[in-house]
Amino acid sequence: KKGMIHSGFIFSSANFAAMAAVNMSTAIPVVSKTNFLAPISVNDEAVFEARELHKDTRKRVVKVVGYIHNIKFFDGEFTIVVLDHHPLSLKLV
């Protein structure tokens, strides 16, 4: 009723930014540590910045920060694993 954005949309946007930073079709997110620092409203324009902190053979750690007018409202770290094959083509036993 008051125009506050649901935190699920904020998390999804941050996850998308992390995945875009890795930019590999065989990547899947496996861990996230997030901090919601302030609520945002419908009329706010949120900007997410994502950069890889750690780039191992398969594991990537991506730092994501969300800003509104240069004020940080979201801070998170996503661990993304890059597989050899597409995740849906795996045959799990």
PDB file of N, CA, C and O in Angstrom, chain B, residues numbered from 101:
ATOM      1  N   LYS B 101       0.812  -1.203   0.000  1.00  0.00           N
ATOM      2  CA  LYS B 101       0.000   0.000   0.000  1.00  0.00           C
ATOM      3  C   LYS B 101       0.855   1.267   0.000  1.00  0.00           C
ATOM      4  O   LYS B 101       0.463   2.283  -0.573  1.00  0.00           O
ATOM      5  N   LYS B 102       2.016   1.205   0.640  1.00  0.00           N
ATOM      6  CA  LYS B 102       2.835   2.407   0.765  1.00  0.00           C
ATOM      7  C   LYS B 102       3.972   2.458  -0.246  1.00  0.00           C
ATOM      8  O   LYS B 102       4.786   3.380  -0.212  1.00  0.00           O
ATOM      9  N   GLY B 103       4.038   1.473  -1.149  1.00  0.00           N
ATOM     10  CA  GLY B 103       5.000   1.532  -2.242  1.00  0.00           C
ATOM     11  C   GLY B 103       6.381   0.978  -1.947  1.00  0.00           C
ATOM     12  O   GLY B 103       7.324   1.271  -2.682  1.00  0.00           O
ATOM     13  N   MET B 104       6.528   0.183  -0.893  1.00  0.00           N
ATOM     14  CA  MET B 104       7.836  -0.397  -0.596  1.00  0.00           C
ATOM     15  C   MET B 104       8.064  -1.624  -1.482  1.00  0.00           C
ATOM     16  O   MET B 104       7.166  -2.447  -1.658  1.00  0.00           O
ATOM     17  N   ILE B 105       9.268  -1.735  -2.034  1.00  0.00           N
ATOM     18  CA  ILE B 105       9.631  -2.861  -2.889  1.00  0.00           C
ATOM     19  C   ILE B 105       9.912  -4.088  -2.022  1.00  0.00           C
ATOM     20  O   ILE B 105      10.625  -3.995  -1.023  1.00  0.00           O
ATOM     21  N   HIS B 106       9.354  -5.232  -2.403  1.00  0.00           N
ATOM     22  CA  HIS B 106       9.572  -6.483  -1.676  1.00  0.00           C
ATOM     23  C   HIS B 106      11.040  -6.884  -1.785  1.00  0.00           C
ATOM     24  O   HIS B 106      11.643  -6.762  -2.852  1.00  0.00           O
ATOM     25  N   SER B 107      11.614  -7.362  -0.683  1.00  0.00           N
ATOM     26  CA  SER B 107      13.032  -7.719  -0.656  1.00  0.00           C
ATOM     27  C   SER B 107      13.382  -8.833  -1.641  1.00  0.00           C
ATOM     28  O   SER B 107      14.537  -8.941  -2.053  1.00  0.00           O
ATOM     29  N   GLY B 108      12.426  -9.649  -2.023  1.00  0.00           N
ATOM     30  CA  GLY B 108      12.663 -10.700  -3.011  1.00  0.00           C
ATOM     31  C   GLY B 108      13.061 -10.128  -4.364  1.00  0.00           C
ATOM     32  O   GLY B 108      13.890 -10.712  -5.062  1.00  0.00           O
ATOM     33  N   PHE B 109      12.479  -8.993  -4.743  1.00  0.00           N
ATOM     34  CA  PHE B 109      12.843  -8.350  -6.003  1.00  0.00           C
ATOM     35  C   PHE B 109      14.254  -7.764  -5.925  1.00  0.00           C
ATOM     36  O   PHE B 109      15.002  -7.793  -6.903  1.00  0.00           O
ATOM     37  N   ILE B 110      14.607  -7.237  -4.761  1.00  0.00           N
ATOM     38  CA  ILE B 110      15.949  -6.694  -4.563  1.00  0.00           C
ATOM     39  C   ILE B 110      16.977  -7.820  -4.653  1.00  0.00           C
ATOM     40  O   ILE B 110      17.998  -7.682  -5.326  1.00  0.00           O
ATOM     41  N   PHE B 111      16.703  -8.936  -3.970  1.00  0.00           N
ATOM     42  CA  PHE B 111      17.613 -10.081  -4.006  1.00  0.00           C
ATOM     43  C   PHE B 111      17.763 -10.612  -5.430  1.00  0.00           C
ATOM     44  O   PHE B 111      18.875 -10.900  -5.872  1.00  0.00           O
ATOM     45  N   SER B 112      16.652 -10.741  -6.143  1.00  0.00           N
ATOM     46  CA  SER B 112      16.705 -11.244  -7.519  1.00  0.00           C
ATOM     47  C   SER B 112      17.538 -10.340  -8.421  1.00  0.00           C
ATOM     48  O   SER B 112      18.285 -10.828  -9.270  1.00  0.00           O
ATOM     49  N   SER B 113      17.416  -9.042  -8.244  1.00  0.00           N
ATOM     50  CA  SER B 113      18.201  -8.098  -9.033  1.00  0.00           C
ATOM     51  C   SER B 113      19.686  -8.219  -8.728  1.00  0.00           C
ATOM     52  O   SER B 113      20.517  -8.172  -9.635  1.00  0.00           O
ATOM     53  N   ALA B 114      20.018  -8.376  -7.449  1.00  0.00           N
ATOM     54  CA  ALA B 114      21.413  -8.529  -7.054  1.00  0.00           C
ATOM     55  C   ALA B 114      21.983  -9.846  -7.581  1.00  0.00           C
ATOM     56  O   ALA B 114      23.124  -9.887  -8.042  1.00  0.00           O
ATOM     57  N   ASN B 115      21.200 -10.915  -7.514  1.00  0.00           N
ATOM     58  CA  ASN B 115      21.628 -12.210  -8.039  1.00  0.00           C
ATOM     59  C   ASN B 115      21.862 -12.122  -9.543  1.00  0.00           C
ATOM     60  O   ASN B 115      22.837 -12.671 -10.054  1.00  0.00           O
ATOM     61  N   PHE B 116      20.970 -11.434 -10.249  1.00  0.00           N
ATOM     62  CA  PHE B 116      21.129 -11.247 -11.689  1.00  0.00           C
ATOM     63  C   PHE B 116      22.425 -10.500 -11.993  1.00  0.00           C
ATOM     64  O   PHE B 116      23.143 -10.859 -12.926  1.00  0.00           O
ATOM     65  N   ALA B 117      22.727  -9.465 -11.214  1.00  0.00           N
ATOM     66  CA  ALA B 117      23.970  -8.704 -11.416  1.00  0.00           C
ATOM     67  C   ALA B 117      25.191  -9.591 -11.194  1.00  0.00           C
ATOM     68  O   ALA B 117      26.169  -9.499 -11.936  1.00  0.00           O
ATOM     69  N   ALA B 118      25.138 -10.450 -10.175  1.00  0.00           N
ATOM     70  CA  ALA B 118      26.258 -11.367  -9.907  1.00  0.00           C
ATOM     71  C   ALA B 118      26.443 -12.345 -11.056  1.00  0.00           C
ATOM     72  O   ALA B 118      27.567 -12.590 -11.494  1.00  0.00           O
ATOM     73  N   MET B 119      25.347 -12.901 -11.542  1.00  0.00           N
ATOM     74  CA  MET B 119      25.430 -13.848 -12.655  1.00  0.00           C
ATOM     75  C   MET B 119      25.911 -13.166 -13.930  1.00  0.00           C
ATOM     76  O   MET B 119      26.643 -13.771 -14.712  1.00  0.00           O
ATOM     77  N   ALA B 120      25.515 -11.928 -14.148  1.00  0.00           N
ATOM     78  CA  ALA B 120      25.976 -11.183 -15.319  1.00  0.00           C
ATOM     79  C   ALA B 120      27.464 -10.886 -15.232  1.00  0.00           C
ATOM     80  O   ALA B 120      28.148 -10.838 -16.254  1.00  0.00           O
ATOM     81  N   ALA B 121      27.973 -10.686 -14.023  1.00  0.00           N
ATOM     82  CA  ALA B 121      29.405 -10.438 -13.844  1.00  0.00           C
ATOM     83  C   ALA B 121      30.223 -11.666 -14.235  1.00  0.00           C
ATOM     84  O   ALA B 121      31.303 -11.538 -14.812  1.00  0.00           O
ATOM     85  N   VAL B 122      29.711 -12.852 -13.921  1.00  0.00           N
ATOM     86  CA  VAL B 122      30.402 -14.099 -14.298  1.00  0.00           C
ATOM     87  C   VAL B 122      30.184 -14.380 -15.785  1.00  0.00           C
ATOM     88  O   VAL B 122      31.122 -14.742 -16.496  1.00  0.00           O
ATOM     89  N   ASN B 123      28.956 -14.213 -16.246  1.00  0.00           N
ATOM     90  CA  ASN B 123      28.608 -14.288 -17.663  1.00  0.00           C
ATOM     91  C   ASN B 123      29.013 -15.610 -18.323  1.00  0.00           C
ATOM     92  O   ASN B 123      29.662 -15.611 -19.369  1.00  0.00           O
ATOM     93  N   MET B 124      28.630 -16.732 -17.709  1.00  0.00           N
ATOM     94  CA  MET B 124      28.897 -18.043 -18.292  1.00  0.00           C
ATOM     95  C   MET B 124      27.604 -18.853 -18.252  1.00  0.00           C
ATOM     96  O   MET B 124      26.923 -18.878 -17.226  1.00  0.00           O
ATOM     97  N   SER B 125      27.260 -19.508 -19.346  1.00  0.00           N
ATOM     98  CA  SER B 125      25.983 -20.227 -19.432  1.00  0.00           C
ATOM     99  C   SER B 125      25.918 -21.450 -18.534  1.00  0.00           C
ATOM    100  O   SER B 125      24.829 -21.960 -18.271  1.00  0.00           O
ATOM    101  N   THR B 126      27.051 -21.929 -18.060  1.00  0.00           N
ATOM    102  CA  THR B 126      27.059 -23.112 -17.197  1.00  0.00           C
ATOM    103  C   THR B 126      27.229 -22.753 -15.717  1.00  0.00           C
ATOM    104  O   THR B 126      27.529 -23.623 -14.899  1.00  0.00           O
ATOM    105  N   ALA B 127      27.039 -21.489 -15.377  1.00  0.00           N
ATOM    106  CA  ALA B 127      27.211 -21.023 -13.997  1.00  0.00           C
ATOM    107  C   ALA B 127      25.909 -21.154 -13.225  1.00  0.00           C
ATOM    108  O   ALA B 127      24.823 -20.934 -13.761  1.00  0.00           O
ATOM    109  N   ILE B 128      26.043 -21.520 -11.941  1.00  0.00           N
ATOM    110  CA  ILE B 128      24.878 -21.570 -11.055  1.00  0.00           C
ATOM    111  C   ILE B 128      25.264 -20.966  -9.704  1.00  0.00           C
ATOM    112  O   ILE B 128      26.361 -21.214  -9.204  1.00  0.00           O
ATOM    113  N   PRO B 129      24.362 -20.171  -9.109  1.00  0.00           N
ATOM    114  CA  PRO B 129      24.641 -19.627  -7.777  1.00  0.00           C
ATOM    115  C   PRO B 129      24.438 -20.705  -6.723  1.00  0.00           C
ATOM    116  O   PRO B 129      23.476 -21.471  -6.787  1.00  0.00           O
ATOM    117  N   VAL B 130      25.355 -20.765  -5.744  1.00  0.00           N
ATOM    118  CA  VAL B 130      25.252 -21.801  -4.715  1.00  0.00           C
ATOM    119  C   VAL B 130      25.172 -21.237  -3.295  1.00  0.00           C
ATOM    120  O   VAL B 130      24.609 -21.883  -2.411  1.00  0.00           O
ATOM    121  N   VAL B 131      25.724 -20.050  -3.062  1.00  0.00           N
ATOM    122  CA  VAL B 131      25.709 -19.452  -1.729  1.00  0.00           C
ATOM    123  C   VAL B 131      25.522 -17.947  -1.870  1.00  0.00           C
ATOM    124  O   VAL B 131      26.038 -17.332  -2.804  1.00  0.00           O
ATOM    125  N   SER B 132      24.779 -17.360  -0.933  1.00  0.00           N
ATOM    126  CA  SER B 132      24.684 -15.902  -0.894  1.00  0.00           C
ATOM    127  C   SER B 132      24.681 -15.433   0.550  1.00  0.00           C
ATOM    128  O   SER B 132      24.104 -16.071   1.431  1.00  0.00           O
ATOM    129  N   LYS B 133      25.336 -14.311   0.770  1.00  0.00           N
ATOM    130  CA  LYS B 133      25.328 -13.636   2.069  1.00  0.00           C
ATOM    131  C   LYS B 133      24.909 -12.209   1.765  1.00  0.00           C
ATOM    132  O   LYS B 133      25.632 -11.472   1.094  1.00  0.00           O
ATOM    133  N   THR B 134      23.742 -11.821   2.257  1.00  0.00           N
ATOM    134  CA  THR B 134      23.205 -10.520   1.869  1.00  0.00           C
ATOM    135  C   THR B 134      22.827  -9.681   3.071  1.00  0.00           C
ATOM    136  O   THR B 134      22.459 -10.196   4.127  1.00  0.00           O
ATOM    137  N   ASN B 135      22.927  -8.373   2.882  1.00  0.00           N
ATOM    138  CA  ASN B 135      22.517  -7.401   3.896  1.00  0.00           C
ATOM    139  C   ASN B 135      21.601  -6.378   3.233  1.00  0.00           C
ATOM    140  O   ASN B 135      22.001  -5.680   2.300  1.00  0.00           O
ATOM    141  N   PHE B 136      20.375  -6.299   3.723  1.00  0.00           N
ATOM    142  CA  PHE B 136      19.443  -5.280   3.265  1.00  0.00           C
ATOM    143  C   PHE B 136      19.587  -4.105   4.223  1.00  0.00           C
ATOM    144  O   PHE B 136      19.169  -4.190   5.378  1.00  0.00           O
ATOM    145  N   LEU B 137      20.166  -3.028   3.760  1.00  0.00           N
ATOM    146  CA  LEU B 137      20.531  -1.915   4.631  1.00  0.00           C
ATOM    147  C   LEU B 137      19.453  -0.853   4.779  1.00  0.00           C
ATOM    148  O   LEU B 137      19.443  -0.107   5.758  1.00  0.00           O
ATOM    149  N   ALA B 138      18.542  -0.781   3.809  1.00  0.00           N
ATOM    150  CA  ALA B 138      17.471   0.208   3.862  1.00  0.00           C
ATOM    151  C   ALA B 138      16.351  -0.217   2.922  1.00  0.00           C
ATOM    152  O   ALA B 138      16.612  -0.874   1.914  1.00  0.00           O
ATOM    153  N   PRO B 139      15.116   0.142   3.231  1.00  0.00           N
ATOM    154  CA  PRO B 139      14.019  -0.164   2.307  1.00  0.00           C
ATOM    155  C   PRO B 139      14.065   0.771   1.101  1.00  0.00           C
ATOM    156  O   PRO B 139      14.586   1.884   1.175  1.00  0.00           O
ATOM    157  N   ILE B 140      13.509   0.293  -0.009  1.00  0.00           N
ATOM    158  CA  ILE B 140      13.399   1.173  -1.181  1.00  0.00           C
ATOM    159  C   ILE B 140      11.946   1.200  -1.630  1.00  0.00           C
ATOM    160  O   ILE B 140      11.181   0.269  -1.378  1.00  0.00           O
ATOM    161  N   SER B 141      11.586   2.282  -2.296  1.00  0.00           N
ATOM    162  CA  SER B 141      10.199   2.445  -2.730  1.00  0.00           C
ATOM    163  C   SER B 141      10.093   2.337  -4.248  1.00  0.00           C
ATOM    164  O   SER B 141      11.091   2.313  -4.967  1.00  0.00           O
ATOM    165  N   VAL B 142       8.866   2.273  -4.697  1.00  0.00           N
ATOM    166  CA  VAL B 142       8.565   2.057  -6.115  1.00  0.00           C
ATOM    167  C   VAL B 142       9.220   3.108  -7.009  1.00  0.00           C
ATOM    168  O   VAL B 142       9.650   2.772  -8.113  1.00  0.00           O
ATOM    169  N   ASN B 143       9.309   4.328  -6.588  1.00  0.00           N
ATOM    170  CA  ASN B 143       9.837   5.396  -7.440  1.00  0.00           C
ATOM    171  C   ASN B 143      11.360   5.542  -7.388  1.00  0.00           C
ATOM    172  O   ASN B 143      11.924   6.374  -8.099  1.00  0.00           O
ATOM    173  N   ASP B 144      12.029   4.741  -6.554  1.00  0.00           N
ATOM    174  CA  ASP B 144      13.495   4.807  -6.475  1.00  0.00           C
ATOM    175  C   ASP B 144      14.128   4.091  -7.656  1.00  0.00           C
ATOM    176  O   ASP B 144      13.625   3.062  -8.106  1.00  0.00           O
ATOM    177  N   GLU B 145      15.230   4.632  -8.158  1.00  0.00           N
ATOM    178  CA  GLU B 145      15.994   3.982  -9.219  1.00  0.00           C
ATOM    179  C   GLU B 145      17.219   3.327  -8.594  1.00  0.00           C
ATOM    180  O   GLU B 145      18.160   4.004  -8.181  1.00  0.00           O
ATOM    181  N   ALA B 146      17.191   2.017  -8.533  1.00  0.00           N
ATOM    182  CA  ALA B 146      18.271   1.254  -7.911  1.00  0.00           C
ATOM    183  C   ALA B 146      19.314   0.884  -8.962  1.00  0.00           C
ATOM    184  O   ALA B 146      18.982   0.525 -10.092  1.00  0.00           O
ATOM    185  N   VAL B 147      20.586   0.981  -8.562  1.00  0.00           N
ATOM    186  CA  VAL B 147      21.707   0.596  -9.422  1.00  0.00           C
ATOM    187  C   VAL B 147      22.516  -0.447  -8.670  1.00  0.00           C
ATOM    188  O   VAL B 147      22.872  -0.242  -7.510  1.00  0.00           O
ATOM    189  N   PHE B 148      22.810  -1.568  -9.326  1.00  0.00           N
ATOM    190  CA  PHE B 148      23.606  -2.635  -8.727  1.00  0.00           C
ATOM    191  C   PHE B 148      24.952  -2.719  -9.428  1.00  0.00           C
ATOM    192  O   PHE B 148      25.026  -2.733 -10.657  1.00  0.00           O
ATOM    193  N   GLU B 149      26.013  -2.775  -8.634  1.00  0.00           N
ATOM    194  CA  GLU B 149      27.365  -2.959  -9.158  1.00  0.00           C
ATOM    195  C   GLU B 149      27.871  -4.323  -8.692  1.00  0.00           C
ATOM    196  O   GLU B 149      27.787  -4.652  -7.509  1.00  0.00           O
ATOM    197  N   ALA B 150      28.391  -5.106  -9.621  1.00  0.00           N
ATOM    198  CA  ALA B 150      28.886  -6.443  -9.289  1.00  0.00           C
ATOM    199  C   ALA B 150      30.292  -6.608  -9.844  1.00  0.00           C
ATOM    200  O   ALA B 150      30.580  -6.227 -10.979  1.00  0.00           O
ATOM    201  N   ARG B 151      31.176  -7.192  -9.007  1.00  0.00           N
ATOM    202  CA  ARG B 151      32.536  -7.484  -9.485  1.00  0.00           C
ATOM    203  C   ARG B 151      33.038  -8.761  -8.825  1.00  0.00           C
ATOM    204  O   ARG B 151      32.738  -9.046  -7.666  1.00  0.00           O
ATOM    205  N   GLU B 152      33.804  -9.516  -9.590  1.00  0.00           N
ATOM    206  CA  GLU B 152      34.360 -10.756  -9.083  1.00  0.00           C
ATOM    207  C   GLU B 152      35.511 -10.465  -8.131  1.00  0.00           C
ATOM    208  O   GLU B 152      36.441  -9.736  -8.474  1.00  0.00           O
ATOM    209  N   LEU B 153      35.443 -11.038  -6.933  1.00  0.00           N
ATOM    210  CA  LEU B 153      36.524 -10.890  -5.955  1.00  0.00           C
ATOM    211  C   LEU B 153      37.506 -12.046  -6.045  1.00  0.00           C
ATOM    212  O   LEU B 153      38.710 -11.878  -5.847  1.00  0.00           O
ATOM    213  N   HIS B 154      36.968 -13.224  -6.348  1.00  0.00           N
ATOM    214  CA  HIS B 154      37.780 -14.434  -6.363  1.00  0.00           C
ATOM    215  C   HIS B 154      37.392 -15.241  -7.592  1.00  0.00           C
ATOM    216  O   HIS B 154      36.216 -15.535  -7.807  1.00  0.00           O
ATOM    217  N   LYS B 155      38.382 -15.594  -8.393  1.00  0.00           N
ATOM    218  CA  LYS B 155      38.121 -16.338  -9.617  1.00  0.00           C
ATOM    219  C   LYS B 155      38.990 -17.584  -9.602  1.00  0.00           C
ATOM    220  O   LYS B 155      40.160 -17.547  -9.984  1.00  0.00           O
ATOM    221  N   ASP B 156      38.402 -18.689  -9.154  1.00  0.00           N
ATOM    222  CA  ASP B 156      39.103 -19.968  -9.082  1.00  0.00           C
ATOM    223  C   ASP B 156      38.756 -20.767 -10.337  1.00  0.00           C
ATOM    224  O   ASP B 156      38.133 -20.243 -11.260  1.00  0.00           O
ATOM    225  N   THR B 157      39.153 -22.009 -10.365  1.00  0.00           N
ATOM    226  CA  THR B 157      38.854 -22.847 -11.522  1.00  0.00           C
ATOM    227  C   THR B 157      37.355 -22.925 -11.769  1.00  0.00           C
ATOM    228  O   THR B 157      36.889 -22.688 -12.883  1.00  0.00           O
ATOM    229  N   ARG B 158      36.603 -23.257 -10.730  1.00  0.00           N
ATOM    230  CA  ARG B 158      35.150 -23.388 -10.859  1.00  0.00           C
ATOM    231  C   ARG B 158      34.370 -22.415  -9.984  1.00  0.00           C
ATOM    232  O   ARG B 158      33.220 -22.097 -10.286  1.00  0.00           O
ATOM    233  N   LYS B 159      34.978 -21.946  -8.917  1.00  0.00           N
ATOM    234  CA  LYS B 159      34.257 -21.127  -7.949  1.00  0.00           C
ATOM    235  C   LYS B 159      34.559 -19.647  -8.161  1.00  0.00           C
ATOM    236  O   LYS B 159      35.716 -19.246  -8.284  1.00  0.00           O
ATOM    237  N   ARG B 160      33.500 -18.848  -8.201  1.00  0.00           N
ATOM    238  CA  ARG B 160      33.630 -17.396  -8.327  1.00  0.00           C
ATOM    239  C   ARG B 160      32.926 -16.748  -7.151  1.00  0.00           C
ATOM    240  O   ARG B 160      31.813 -17.138  -6.799  1.00  0.00           O
ATOM    241  N   VAL B 161      33.560 -15.770  -6.547  1.00  0.00           N
ATOM    242  CA  VAL B 161      32.938 -14.986  -5.486  1.00  0.00           C
ATOM    243  C   VAL B 161      32.706 -13.591  -6.050  1.00  0.00           C
ATOM    244  O   VAL B 161      33.636 -12.932  -6.514  1.00  0.00           O
ATOM    245  N   VAL B 162      31.463 -13.154  -6.004  1.00  0.00           N
ATOM    246  CA  VAL B 162      31.077 -11.876  -6.601  1.00  0.00           C
ATOM    247  C   VAL B 162      30.498 -10.968  -5.520  1.00  0.00           C
ATOM    248  O   VAL B 162      29.586 -11.358  -4.791  1.00  0.00           O
ATOM    249  N   LYS B 163      31.032  -9.768  -5.426  1.00  0.00           N
ATOM    250  CA  LYS B 163      30.537  -8.740  -4.500  1.00  0.00           C
ATOM    251  C   LYS B 163      29.517  -7.891  -5.252  1.00  0.00           C
ATOM    252  O   LYS B 163      29.787  -7.410  -6.352  1.00  0.00           O
ATOM    253  N   VAL B 164      28.346  -7.714  -4.650  1.00  0.00           N
ATOM    254  CA  VAL B 164      27.287  -6.900  -5.261  1.00  0.00           C
ATOM    255  C   VAL B 164      26.873  -5.825  -4.268  1.00  0.00           C
ATOM    256  O   VAL B 164      26.602  -6.108  -3.101  1.00  0.00           O
ATOM    257  N   VAL B 165      26.829  -4.592  -4.748  1.00  0.00           N
ATOM    258  CA  VAL B 165      26.391  -3.461  -3.931  1.00  0.00           C
ATOM    259  C   VAL B 165      25.281  -2.737  -4.682  1.00  0.00           C
ATOM    260  O   VAL B 165      25.392  -2.472  -5.879  1.00  0.00           O
ATOM    261  N   GLY B 166      24.206  -2.421  -3.957  1.00  0.00           N
ATOM    262  CA  GLY B 166      23.095  -1.679  -4.538  1.00  0.00           C
ATOM    263  C   GLY B 166      23.064  -0.258  -4.014  1.00  0.00           C
ATOM    264  O   GLY B 166      23.240  -0.019  -2.819  1.00  0.00           O
ATOM    265  N   TYR B 167      22.838   0.691  -4.924  1.00  0.00           N
ATOM    266  CA  TYR B 167      22.811   2.118  -4.569  1.00  0.00           C
ATOM    267  C   TYR B 167      21.529   2.776  -5.060  1.00  0.00           C
ATOM    268  O   TYR B 167      20.966   2.401  -6.088  1.00  0.00           O
ATOM    269  N   ILE B 168      21.093   3.755  -4.303  1.00  0.00           N
ATOM    270  CA  ILE B 168      20.072   4.702  -4.754  1.00  0.00           C
ATOM    271  C   ILE B 168      20.645   6.084  -4.497  1.00  0.00           C
ATOM    272  O   ILE B 168      20.902   6.449  -3.350  1.00  0.00           O
ATOM    273  N   HIS B 169      20.846   6.848  -5.549  1.00  0.00           N
ATOM    274  CA  HIS B 169      21.442   8.188  -5.430  1.00  0.00           C
ATOM    275  C   HIS B 169      22.742   8.146  -4.620  1.00  0.00           C
ATOM    276  O   HIS B 169      22.937   8.959  -3.717  1.00  0.00           O
ATOM    277  N   ASN B 170      23.629   7.202  -4.943  1.00  0.00           N
ATOM    278  CA  ASN B 170      24.932   7.037  -4.280  1.00  0.00           C
ATOM    279  C   ASN B 170      24.845   6.665  -2.801  1.00  0.00           C
ATOM    280  O   ASN B 170      25.836   6.778  -2.080  1.00  0.00           O
ATOM    281  N   ILE B 171      23.688   6.229  -2.345  1.00  0.00           N
ATOM    282  CA  ILE B 171      23.522   5.752  -0.974  1.00  0.00           C
ATOM    283  C   ILE B 171      23.348   4.239  -1.025  1.00  0.00           C
ATOM    284  O   ILE B 171      22.464   3.729  -1.713  1.00  0.00           O
ATOM    285  N   LYS B 172      24.202   3.525  -0.290  1.00  0.00           N
ATOM    286  CA  LYS B 172      24.157   2.067  -0.325  1.00  0.00           C
ATOM    287  C   LYS B 172      22.951   1.545   0.452  1.00  0.00           C
ATOM    288  O   LYS B 172      22.763   1.872   1.624  1.00  0.00           O
ATOM    289  N   PHE B 173      22.134   0.725  -0.223  1.00  0.00           N
ATOM    290  CA  PHE B 173      20.981   0.122   0.436  1.00  0.00           C
ATOM    291  C   PHE B 173      21.065  -1.407   0.462  1.00  0.00           C
ATOM    292  O   PHE B 173      20.285  -2.057   1.159  1.00  0.00           O
ATOM    293  N   PHE B 174      22.012  -1.987  -0.297  1.00  0.00           N
ATOM    294  CA  PHE B 174      22.168  -3.433  -0.359  1.00  0.00           C
ATOM    295  C   PHE B 174      23.645  -3.766  -0.462  1.00  0.00           C
ATOM    296  O   PHE B 174      24.407  -3.086  -1.150  1.00  0.00           O
ATOM    297  N   ASP B 175      24.038  -4.832   0.240  1.00  0.00           N
ATOM    298  CA  ASP B 175      25.423  -5.299   0.192  1.00  0.00           C
ATOM    299  C   ASP B 175      25.373  -6.822   0.239  1.00  0.00           C
ATOM    300  O   ASP B 175      24.739  -7.395   1.126  1.00  0.00           O
ATOM    301  N   GLY B 176      26.033  -7.476  -0.703  1.00  0.00           N
ATOM    302  CA  GLY B 176      25.976  -8.931  -0.707  1.00  0.00           C
ATOM    303  C   GLY B 176      27.178  -9.564  -1.365  1.00  0.00           C
ATOM    304  O   GLY B 176      27.938  -8.915  -2.085  1.00  0.00           O
ATOM    305  N   GLU B 177      27.332 -10.855  -1.099  1.00  0.00           N
ATOM    306  CA  GLU B 177      28.404 -11.642  -1.694  1.00  0.00           C
ATOM    307  C   GLU B 177      27.791 -12.954  -2.171  1.00  0.00           C
ATOM    308  O   GLU B 177      27.134 -13.658  -1.405  1.00  0.00           O
ATOM    309  N   PHE B 178      28.013 -13.271  -3.433  1.00  0.00           N
ATOM    310  CA  PHE B 178      27.450 -14.461  -4.046  1.00  0.00           C
ATOM    311  C   PHE B 178      28.577 -15.393  -4.470  1.00  0.00           C
ATOM    312  O   PHE B 178      29.560 -14.955  -5.067  1.00  0.00           O
ATOM    313  N   THR B 179      28.432 -16.672  -4.162  1.00  0.00           N
ATOM    314  CA  THR B 179      29.365 -17.683  -4.635  1.00  0.00           C
ATOM    315  C   THR B 179      28.684 -18.398  -5.792  1.00  0.00           C
ATOM    316  O   THR B 179      27.572 -18.910  -5.667  1.00  0.00           O
ATOM    317  N   ILE B 180      29.380 -18.418  -6.911  1.00  0.00           N
ATOM    318  CA  ILE B 180      28.843 -19.001  -8.132  1.00  0.00           C
ATOM    319  C   ILE B 180      29.808 -20.078  -8.606  1.00  0.00           C
ATOM    320  O   ILE B 180      31.021 -19.869  -8.640  1.00  0.00           O
ATOM    321  N   VAL B 181      29.259 -21.230  -8.970  1.00  0.00           N
ATOM    322  CA  VAL B 181      30.073 -22.331  -9.469  1.00  0.00           C
ATOM    323  C   VAL B 181      29.867 -22.445 -10.973  1.00  0.00           C
ATOM    324  O   VAL B 181      28.739 -22.409 -11.464  1.00  0.00           O
ATOM    325  N   VAL B 182      30.970 -22.582 -11.694  1.00  0.00           N
ATOM    326  CA  VAL B 182      30.915 -22.765 -13.142  1.00  0.00           C
ATOM    327  C   VAL B 182      31.139 -24.253 -13.422  1.00  0.00           C
ATOM    328  O   VAL B 182      32.188 -24.805 -13.092  1.00  0.00           O
ATOM    329  N   LEU B 183      30.151 -24.882 -14.026  1.00  0.00           N
ATOM    330  CA  LEU B 183      30.207 -26.312 -14.332  1.00  0.00           C
ATOM    331  C   LEU B 183      30.796 -26.545 -15.723  1.00  0.00           C
ATOM    332  O   LEU B 183      30.846 -25.635 -16.550  1.00  0.00           O
ATOM    333  N   ASP B 184      31.239 -27.780 -15.966  1.00  0.00           N
ATOM    334  CA  ASP B 184      31.763 -28.135 -17.286  1.00  0.00           C
ATOM    335  C   ASP B 184      30.647 -28.241 -18.319  1.00  0.00           C
ATOM    336  O   ASP B 184      30.853 -27.956 -19.498  1.00  0.00           O
ATOM    337  N   HIS B 185      29.452 -28.658 -17.862  1.00  0.00           N
ATOM    338  CA  HIS B 185      28.309 -28.835 -18.756  1.00  0.00           C
ATOM    339  C   HIS B 185      27.123 -28.055 -18.199  1.00  0.00           C
ATOM    340  O   HIS B 185      27.104 -27.670 -17.030  1.00  0.00           O
ATOM    341  N   HIS B 186      26.148 -27.836 -19.050  1.00  0.00           N
ATOM    342  CA  HIS B 186      24.949 -27.124 -18.617  1.00  0.00           C
ATOM    343  C   HIS B 186      24.292 -27.877 -17.458  1.00  0.00           C
ATOM    344  O   HIS B 186      24.186 -29.102 -17.515  1.00  0.00           O
ATOM    345  N   PRO B 187      23.846 -27.174 -16.404  1.00  0.00           N
ATOM    346  CA  PRO B 187      23.296 -27.835 -15.221  1.00  0.00           C
ATOM    347  C   PRO B 187      22.108 -28.744 -15.513  1.00  0.00           C
ATOM    348  O   PRO B 187      21.933 -29.750 -14.826  1.00  0.00           O
ATOM    349  N   LEU B 188      21.290 -28.423 -16.503  1.00  0.00           N
ATOM    350  CA  LEU B 188      20.125 -29.245 -16.799  1.00  0.00           C
ATOM    351  C   LEU B 188      20.451 -30.475 -17.641  1.00  0.00           C
ATOM    352  O   LEU B 188      19.597 -31.339 -17.844  1.00  0.00           O
ATOM    353  N   SER B 189      21.698 -30.553 -18.132  1.00  0.00           N
ATOM    354  CA  SER B 189      22.093 -31.729 -18.897  1.00  0.00           C
ATOM    355  C   SER B 189      22.771 -32.775 -18.016  1.00  0.00           C
ATOM    356  O   SER B 189      23.150 -33.840 -18.506  1.00  0.00           O
ATOM    357  N   LEU B 190      22.930 -32.487 -16.723  1.00  0.00           N
ATOM    358  CA  LEU B 190      23.563 -33.429 -15.801  1.00  0.00           C
ATOM    359  C   LEU B 190      22.609 -34.583 -15.495  1.00  0.00           C
ATOM    360  O   LEU B 190      21.400 -34.386 -15.373  1.00  0.00           O
ATOM    361  N   LYS B 191      23.162 -35.773 -15.373  1.00  0.00           N
ATOM    362  CA  LYS B 191      22.375 -36.931 -14.971  1.00  0.00           C
ATOM    363  C   LYS B 191      22.789 -37.312 -13.558  1.00  0.00           C
ATOM    364  O   LYS B 191      23.822 -37.950 -13.356  1.00  0.00           O
ATOM    365  N   LEU B 192      21.982 -36.919 -12.586  1.00  0.00           N
ATOM    366  CA  LEU B 192      22.274 -37.195 -11.186  1.00  0.00           C
ATOM    367  C   LEU B 192      21.738 -38.571 -10.813  1.00  0.00           C
ATOM    368  O   LEU B 192      20.671 -38.986 -11.266  1.00  0.00           O
ATOM    369  N   VAL B 193      22.494 -39.261  -9.987  1.00  0.00           N
ATOM    370  CA  VAL B 193      22.102 -40.611  -9.570  1.00  0.00           C
ATOM    371  C   VAL B 193      21.582 -40.586  -8.139  1.00  0.00           C
ATOM    372  O   VAL B 193      21.202 -41.626  -7.603  1.00  0.00           O
TER     373      VAL B 193
END
